[in-house]
Amino acid sequence: MTQRPSRSCPICRKPEDLKMRPFCSKRCADVDLSRWFNDVYAIPEDEKVPDAIEDDE
């Protein structure tokens, strides 16, 4: 069995805890969740200009 390389916590860069993966603690997991809730993280979306509405009157 090969051992997985150790990763660091994406919030504080300490070694990850396997129970809280990919974070090192519940605190860092909560910080990350808070960032999602407050729109710090966002998935980019292509802006699309709506097509002109044509009236057939």
Sequence and secondary structure as in RCSB ss.txt:
>XXXX:A:sequence
MTQRPSRSCPICRKPEDLKMRPFCSKRCADVDLSRWFNDVYAIPEDEKVPDAIEDDE
>XXXX:A:secstr
       B TTT SB  TTSTTSSSHHHHHHHHHHHHTTSS                
